[in-house]
Amino acid sequence: MDLQLEKEEQEAEKEKARVWLNYLTAMFTQPSYGKEDPKLTQARNDFIKAIQPKQEHGPAKVYDWDFELMKRLQNPKEGRLMNGDG
């Protein structure tokens, strides 16, 4: 019985959060006509930043190219071409 009550409370909290997010989305996506209050502009920017997905930036990949190997593979004198003929 207690477990069922906890589950219902969790569902209610999820629904409450969903409704609140929908309200905030509707409020902050309204176009502004005329001069906008700077506090509202800041709140809109904070809201957008809060719901924007986080982008993971890892270290840049570094590729090492073996130019000598490429020259040997492309050299027809050795009998090996890039397309496998030979």
N, CA, C and O atoms as CSV, one atom per row, in Angstrom:
chain,resi,resn,atom,element,x,y,z
A,1,MET,N,N,0.826,-1.188,0.000
A,1,MET,CA,C,0.000,0.000,0.000
A,1,MET,C,C,0.875,1.260,0.000
A,1,MET,O,O,0.624,2.209,-0.742
A,2,ASP,N,N,1.900,1.242,0.844
A,2,ASP,CA,C,2.807,2.375,0.941
A,2,ASP,C,C,3.562,2.593,-0.367
A,2,ASP,O,O,3.791,3.726,-0.787
A,3,LEU,N,N,3.938,1.497,-0.993
A,3,LEU,CA,C,4.670,1.564,-2.260
A,3,LEU,C,C,3.797,2.178,-3.351
A,3,LEU,O,O,4.286,2.965,-4.162
A,4,GLN,N,N,2.541,1.837,-3.380
A,4,GLN,CA,C,1.609,2.390,-4.358
A,4,GLN,C,C,1.443,3.898,-4.159
A,4,GLN,O,O,1.389,4.655,-5.128
A,5,LEU,N,N,1.362,4.323,-2.908
A,5,LEU,CA,C,1.223,5.741,-2.584
A,5,LEU,C,C,2.465,6.533,-3.029
A,5,LEU,O,O,2.341,7.623,-3.588
A,6,GLU,N,N,3.656,5.978,-2.779
A,6,GLU,CA,C,4.892,6.624,-3.211
A,6,GLU,C,C,4.949,6.736,-4.735
A,6,GLU,O,O,5.384,7.757,-5.268
A,7,LYS,N,N,4.521,5.710,-5.419
A,7,LYS,CA,C,4.526,5.715,-6.883
A,7,LYS,C,C,3.576,6.792,-7.417
A,7,LYS,O,O,3.909,7.505,-8.363
A,8,GLU,N,N,2.406,6.903,-6.812
A,8,GLU,CA,C,1.448,7.926,-7.232
A,8,GLU,C,C,1.980,9.331,-6.970
A,8,GLU,O,O,1.762,10.241,-7.769
A,9,GLU,N,N,2.687,9.507,-5.836
A,9,GLU,CA,C,3.277,10.811,-5.530
A,9,GLU,C,C,4.373,11.166,-6.533
A,9,GLU,O,O,4.486,12.320,-6.946
A,10,GLN,N,N,5.169,10.192,-6.921
A,10,GLN,CA,C,6.209,10.432,-7.925
A,10,GLN,C,C,5.598,10.817,-9.264
A,10,GLN,O,O,6.083,11.725,-9.940
A,11,GLU,N,N,4.539,10.128,-9.639
A,11,GLU,CA,C,3.853,10.449,-10.897
A,11,GLU,C,C,3.273,11.862,-10.856
A,11,GLU,O,O,3.330,12.596,-11.843
A,12,ALA,N,N,2.705,12.236,-9.690
A,12,ALA,CA,C,2.143,13.580,-9.544
A,12,ALA,C,C,3.238,14.638,-9.649
A,12,ALA,O,O,3.029,15.684,-10.262
A,13,GLU,N,N,4.397,14.378,-9.060
A,13,GLU,CA,C,5.518,15.322,-9.146
A,13,GLU,C,C,6.022,15.441,-10.582
A,13,GLU,O,O,6.369,16.535,-11.028
A,14,LYS,N,N,6.064,14.336,-11.299
A,14,LYS,CA,C,6.477,14.373,-12.712
A,14,LYS,C,C,5.500,15.217,-13.530
A,14,LYS,O,O,5.908,16.032,-14.358
A,15,GLU,N,N,4.221,15.012,-13.289
A,15,GLU,CA,C,3.198,15.771,-14.011
A,15,GLU,C,C,3.282,17.254,-13.665
A,15,GLU,O,O,3.149,18.110,-14.539
A,16,LYS,N,N,3.502,17.552,-12.391
A,16,LYS,CA,C,3.635,18.934,-11.960
A,16,LYS,C,C,4.836,19.597,-12.649
A,16,LYS,O,O,4.737,20.737,-13.104
A,17,ALA,N,N,5.957,18.893,-12.724
A,17,ALA,CA,C,7.156,19.420,-13.394
A,17,ALA,C,C,6.899,19.614,-14.888
A,17,ALA,O,O,7.357,20.598,-15.469
A,18,ARG,N,N,6.176,18.694,-15.512
A,18,ARG,CA,C,5.881,18.802,-16.933
A,18,ARG,C,C,5.002,20.019,-17.213
A,18,ARG,O,O,5.245,20.764,-18.162
A,19,VAL,N,N,3.986,20.211,-16.385
A,19,VAL,CA,C,3.097,21.356,-16.555
A,19,VAL,C,C,3.870,22.657,-16.343
A,19,VAL,O,O,3.692,23.614,-17.097
A,20,TRP,N,N,4.720,22.695,-15.330
A,20,TRP,CA,C,5.506,23.897,-15.060
A,20,TRP,C,C,6.451,24.209,-16.217
A,20,TRP,O,O,6.598,25.367,-16.606
A,21,LEU,N,N,7.082,23.193,-16.759
A,21,LEU,CA,C,7.986,23.391,-17.899
A,21,LEU,C,C,7.214,23.876,-19.123
A,21,LEU,O,O,7.692,24.742,-19.855
A,22,ASN,N,N,6.035,23.327,-19.345
A,22,ASN,CA,C,5.205,23.797,-20.460
A,22,ASN,C,C,4.811,25.261,-20.273
A,22,ASN,O,O,4.809,26.032,-21.232
A,23,TYR,N,N,4.481,25.640,-19.048
A,23,TYR,CA,C,4.125,27.029,-18.758
A,23,TYR,C,C,5.311,27.954,-19.024
A,23,TYR,O,O,5.171,28.984,-19.684
A,24,LEU,N,N,6.482,27.574,-18.502
A,24,LEU,CA,C,7.674,28.394,-18.713
A,24,LEU,C,C,8.034,28.500,-20.190
A,24,LEU,O,O,8.432,29.564,-20.666
A,25,THR,N,N,7.894,27.410,-20.899
A,25,THR,CA,C,8.177,27.421,-22.330
A,25,THR,C,C,7.237,28.375,-23.051
A,25,THR,O,O,7.661,29.145,-23.912
A,26,ALA,N,N,5.975,28.320,-22.700
A,26,ALA,CA,C,5.003,29.213,-23.339
A,26,ALA,C,C,5.292,30.670,-23.003
A,26,ALA,O,O,5.171,31.537,-23.868
A,27,MET,N,N,5.667,30.946,-21.771
A,27,MET,CA,C,5.935,32.318,-21.355
A,27,MET,C,C,7.184,32.889,-22.016
A,27,MET,O,O,7.192,34.041,-22.450
A,28,PHE,N,N,8.237,32.084,-22.091
A,28,PHE,CA,C,9.509,32.602,-22.572
A,28,PHE,C,C,9.683,32.489,-24.081
A,28,PHE,O,O,10.688,32.954,-24.619
A,29,THR,N,N,8.736,31.887,-24.765
A,29,THR,CA,C,8.832,31.841,-26.223
A,29,THR,C,C,7.921,32.864,-26.884
A,29,THR,O,O,7.836,32.919,-28.111
A,30,GLN,N,N,7.246,33.666,-26.088
A,30,GLN,CA,C,6.404,34.719,-26.643
A,30,GLN,C,C,7.291,35.808,-27.257
A,30,GLN,O,O,8.276,36.209,-26.636
A,31,PRO,N,N,6.973,36.284,-28.434
A,31,PRO,CA,C,7.765,37.392,-28.981
A,31,PRO,C,C,7.499,38.664,-28.191
A,31,PRO,O,O,6.391,38.894,-27.706
A,32,SER,N,N,8.530,39.479,-28.073
A,32,SER,CA,C,8.344,40.730,-27.350
A,32,SER,C,C,8.043,41.841,-28.343
A,32,SER,O,O,8.679,41.943,-29.392
A,33,TYR,N,N,7.097,42.646,-28.012
A,33,TYR,CA,C,6.716,43.774,-28.855
A,33,TYR,C,C,7.164,45.041,-28.148
A,33,TYR,O,O,6.768,45.311,-27.014
A,34,GLY,N,N,7.994,45.809,-28.833
A,34,GLY,CA,C,8.481,47.034,-28.220
A,34,GLY,C,C,9.675,46.757,-27.342
A,34,GLY,O,O,10.384,45.768,-27.527
A,35,LYS,N,N,9.894,47.639,-26.383
A,35,LYS,CA,C,11.047,47.508,-25.504
A,35,LYS,C,C,10.759,46.463,-24.433
A,35,LYS,O,O,9.702,46.469,-23.801
A,36,GLU,N,N,11.731,45.559,-24.242
A,36,GLU,CA,C,11.562,44.475,-23.291
A,36,GLU,C,C,12.330,44.785,-22.003
A,36,GLU,O,O,13.410,45.375,-22.040
A,37,ASP,N,N,11.770,44.389,-20.892
A,37,ASP,CA,C,12.402,44.569,-19.594
A,37,ASP,C,C,13.707,43.754,-19.557
A,37,ASP,O,O,13.698,42.577,-19.917
A,38,PRO,N,N,14.818,44.355,-19.132
A,38,PRO,CA,C,16.091,43.619,-19.091
A,38,PRO,C,C,16.047,42.393,-18.182
A,38,PRO,O,O,16.734,41.405,-18.442
A,39,LYS,N,N,15.249,42.448,-17.127
A,39,LYS,CA,C,15.122,41.279,-16.253
A,39,LYS,C,C,14.470,40.114,-16.989
A,39,LYS,O,O,14.862,38.960,-16.816
A,40,LEU,N,N,13.466,40.431,-17.817
A,40,LEU,CA,C,12.802,39.396,-18.596
A,40,LEU,C,C,13.760,38.809,-19.631
A,40,LEU,O,O,13.768,37.600,-19.861
A,41,THR,N,N,14.556,39.658,-20.247
A,41,THR,CA,C,15.542,39.181,-21.219
A,41,THR,C,C,16.537,38.245,-20.550
A,41,THR,O,O,16.869,37.193,-21.096
A,42,GLN,N,N,17.010,38.621,-19.378
A,42,GLN,CA,C,17.958,37.784,-18.641
A,42,GLN,C,C,17.299,36.469,-18.218
A,42,GLN,O,O,17.917,35.407,-18.300
A,43,ALA,N,N,16.058,36.540,-17.771
A,43,ALA,CA,C,15.339,35.326,-17.375
A,43,ALA,C,C,15.151,34.401,-18.571
A,43,ALA,O,O,15.295,33.185,-18.443
A,44,ARG,N,N,14.832,34.966,-19.730
A,44,ARG,CA,C,14.661,34.169,-20.944
A,44,ARG,C,C,15.981,33.476,-21.307
A,44,ARG,O,O,15.993,32.290,-21.639
A,45,ASN,N,N,17.077,34.213,-21.244
A,45,ASN,CA,C,18.380,33.629,-21.571
A,45,ASN,C,C,18.765,32.537,-20.579
A,45,ASN,O,O,19.305,31.503,-20.973
A,46,ASP,N,N,18.490,32.759,-19.297
A,46,ASP,CA,C,18.771,31.746,-18.285
A,46,ASP,C,C,17.933,30.491,-18.515
A,46,ASP,O,O,18.425,29.371,-18.378
A,47,PHE,N,N,16.673,30.689,-18.863
A,47,PHE,CA,C,15.788,29.554,-19.129
A,47,PHE,C,C,16.285,28.746,-20.320
A,47,PHE,O,O,16.333,27.518,-20.266
A,48,ILE,N,N,16.653,29.431,-21.388
A,48,ILE,CA,C,17.148,28.736,-22.583
A,48,ILE,C,C,18.421,27.970,-22.256
A,48,ILE,O,O,18.603,26.836,-22.700
A,49,LYS,N,N,19.298,28.589,-21.482
A,49,LYS,CA,C,20.543,27.933,-21.102
A,49,LYS,C,C,20.267,26.703,-20.232
A,49,LYS,O,O,20.967,25.696,-20.333
A,50,ALA,N,N,19.253,26.790,-19.384
A,50,ALA,CA,C,18.939,25.682,-18.480
A,50,ALA,C,C,18.379,24.472,-19.215
A,50,ALA,O,O,18.660,23.338,-18.829
A,51,ILE,N,N,17.595,24.688,-20.266
A,51,ILE,CA,C,16.985,23.554,-20.953
A,51,ILE,C,C,17.785,23.092,-22.161
A,51,ILE,O,O,17.447,22.078,-22.772
A,52,GLN,N,N,18.837,23.816,-22.514
A,52,GLN,CA,C,19.638,23.434,-23.664
A,52,GLN,C,C,20.465,22.194,-23.309
A,52,GLN,O,O,21.059,22.132,-22.233
A,53,PRO,N,N,20.503,21.205,-24.216
A,53,PRO,CA,C,21.279,20.001,-23.917
A,53,PRO,C,C,22.768,20.324,-23.777
A,53,PRO,O,O,23.306,21.177,-24.483
A,54,LYS,N,N,23.397,19.641,-22.876
A,54,LYS,CA,C,24.823,19.839,-22.666
A,54,LYS,C,C,25.590,19.142,-23.786
A,54,LYS,O,O,25.268,18.016,-24.166
A,55,GLN,N,N,26.601,19.820,-24.305
A,55,GLN,CA,C,27.425,19.248,-25.361
A,55,GLN,C,C,28.780,18.885,-24.774
A,55,GLN,O,O,29.488,19.729,-24.224
A,56,GLU,N,N,29.116,17.633,-24.904
A,56,GLU,CA,C,30.387,17.150,-24.384
A,56,GLU,C,C,31.474,17.416,-25.422
A,56,GLU,O,O,31.390,16.951,-26.558
A,57,HIS,N,N,32.477,18.156,-25.023
A,57,HIS,CA,C,33.612,18.422,-25.895
A,57,HIS,C,C,34.818,17.706,-25.306
A,57,HIS,O,O,35.372,18.122,-24.289
A,58,GLY,N,N,35.210,16.630,-25.960
A,58,GLY,CA,C,36.382,15.903,-25.513
A,58,GLY,C,C,37.626,16.493,-26.139
A,58,GLY,O,O,37.564,17.497,-26.847
A,59,PRO,N,N,38.745,15.870,-25.876
A,59,PRO,CA,C,39.982,16.367,-26.477
A,59,PRO,C,C,39.935,16.204,-28.002
A,59,PRO,O,O,39.305,15.284,-28.524
A,60,ALA,N,N,40.604,17.102,-28.688
A,60,ALA,CA,C,40.623,17.046,-30.149
A,60,ALA,C,C,41.378,15.796,-30.597
A,60,ALA,O,O,42.387,15.419,-30.001
A,61,LYS,N,N,40.881,15.170,-31.643
A,61,LYS,CA,C,41.528,13.983,-32.181
A,61,LYS,C,C,42.709,14.409,-33.039
A,61,LYS,O,O,42.625,15.353,-33.824
A,62,VAL,N,N,43.781,13.707,-32.873
A,62,VAL,CA,C,44.977,13.974,-33.665
A,62,VAL,C,C,45.234,12.749,-34.519
A,62,VAL,O,O,45.328,11.631,-34.012
A,63,TYR,N,N,45.345,12.969,-35.822
A,63,TYR,CA,C,45.578,11.884,-36.748
A,63,TYR,C,C,47.008,11.946,-37.269
A,63,TYR,O,O,47.497,13.013,-37.641
A,64,ASP,N,N,47.664,10.810,-37.293
A,64,ASP,CA,C,49.000,10.722,-37.861
A,64,ASP,C,C,48.876,10.069,-39.238
A,64,ASP,O,O,48.333,8.973,-39.371
A,65,TRP,N,N,49.375,10.744,-40.233
A,65,TRP,CA,C,49.308,10.241,-41.591
A,65,TRP,C,C,50.666,9.684,-41.991
A,65,TRP,O,O,51.699,10.324,-41.790
A,66,ASP,N,N,50.651,8.513,-42.545
A,66,ASP,CA,C,51.880,7.887,-43.030
A,66,ASP,C,C,51.998,8.188,-44.520
A,66,ASP,O,O,51.519,7.426,-45.360
A,67,PHE,N,N,52.651,9.323,-44.837
A,67,PHE,CA,C,52.747,9.757,-46.221
A,67,PHE,C,C,53.650,8.830,-47.043
A,67,PHE,O,O,53.420,8.639,-48.237
A,68,GLU,N,N,54.652,8.268,-46.419
A,68,GLU,CA,C,55.535,7.339,-47.150
A,68,GLU,C,C,54.768,6.101,-47.585
A,68,GLU,O,O,54.947,5.622,-48.704
A,69,LEU,N,N,53.931,5.588,-46.725
A,69,LEU,CA,C,53.106,4.432,-47.077
A,69,LEU,C,C,52.153,4.775,-48.211
A,69,LEU,O,O,51.954,3.965,-49.116
A,70,MET,N,N,51.566,5.958,-48.173
A,70,MET,CA,C,50.662,6.368,-49.252
A,70,MET,C,C,51.409,6.457,-50.581
A,70,MET,O,O,50.886,6.051,-51.619
A,71,LYS,N,N,52.620,6.983,-50.550
A,71,LYS,CA,C,53.410,7.071,-51.790
A,71,LYS,C,C,53.732,5.686,-52.330
A,71,LYS,O,O,53.664,5.452,-53.536
A,72,ARG,N,N,54.086,4.766,-51.430
A,72,ARG,CA,C,54.399,3.399,-51.881
A,72,ARG,C,C,53.169,2.713,-52.441
A,72,ARG,O,O,53.270,1.990,-53.432
A,73,LEU,N,N,52.005,2.921,-51.829
A,73,LEU,CA,C,50.794,2.269,-52.316
A,73,LEU,C,C,50.341,2.845,-53.656
A,73,LEU,O,O,49.735,2.135,-54.459
A,74,GLN,N,N,50.625,4.102,-53.903
A,74,GLN,CA,C,50.204,4.728,-55.148
A,74,GLN,C,C,51.240,4.577,-56.260
A,74,GLN,O,O,50.962,4.928,-57.406
A,75,ASN,N,N,52.415,4.067,-55.946
A,75,ASN,CA,C,53.477,3.933,-56.931
A,75,ASN,C,C,53.219,2.704,-57.807
A,75,ASN,O,O,53.251,1.579,-57.308
A,76,PRO,N,N,52.962,2.901,-59.114
A,76,PRO,CA,C,52.687,1.750,-59.985
A,76,PRO,C,C,53.923,0.894,-60.248
A,76,PRO,O,O,53.768,-0.246,-60.684
A,77,LYS,N,N,55.131,1.378,-60.008
A,77,LYS,CA,C,56.355,0.610,-60.257
A,77,LYS,C,C,56.457,-0.571,-59.308
A,77,LYS,O,O,57.073,-1.580,-59.649
A,78,GLU,N,N,55.880,-0.469,-58.152
A,78,GLU,CA,C,55.930,-1.551,-57.195
A,78,GLU,C,C,54.844,-2.597,-57.458
A,78,GLU,O,O,54.816,-3.640,-56.806
A,79,GLY,N,N,53.952,-2.319,-58.412
A,79,GLY,CA,C,52.937,-3.297,-58.761
A,79,GLY,C,C,51.717,-3.281,-57.859
A,79,GLY,O,O,50.880,-4.181,-57.932
A,80,ARG,N,N,51.608,-2.281,-57.020
A,80,ARG,CA,C,50.449,-2.187,-56.134
A,80,ARG,C,C,49.774,-0.846,-56.354
A,80,ARG,O,O,50.376,0.210,-56.162
A,81,LEU,N,N,48.510,-0.906,-56.762
A,81,LEU,CA,C,47.712,0.304,-56.945
A,81,LEU,C,C,46.693,0.401,-55.843
A,81,LEU,O,O,46.429,-0.577,-55.144
A,82,MET,N,N,46.120,1.566,-55.683
A,82,MET,CA,C,45.129,1.781,-54.639
A,82,MET,C,C,43.875,0.937,-54.848
A,82,MET,O,O,43.249,0.521,-53.873
A,83,ASN,N,N,43.495,0.677,-56.109
A,83,ASN,CA,C,42.254,-0.054,-56.342
A,83,ASN,C,C,42.426,-1.558,-56.278
A,83,ASN,O,O,41.468,-2.293,-56.517
A,84,GLY,N,N,43.621,-2.036,-55.962
A,84,GLY,CA,C,43.817,-3.475,-55.763
A,84,GLY,C,C,44.280,-4.190,-57.018
A,84,GLY,O,O,44.538,-5.392,-56.954
A,85,ASP,N,N,44.399,-3.521,-58.149
A,85,ASP,CA,C,44.889,-4.161,-59.358
A,85,ASP,C,C,46.372,-4.421,-59.205
A,85,ASP,O,O,47.090,-3.632,-58.590
A,86,GLY,N,N,46.840,-5.556,-59.778
A,86,GLY,CA,C,48.278,-5.752,-59.752
A,86,GLY,C,C,48.612,-7.069,-59.315
A,86,GLY,O,O,49.792,-7.411,-59.233
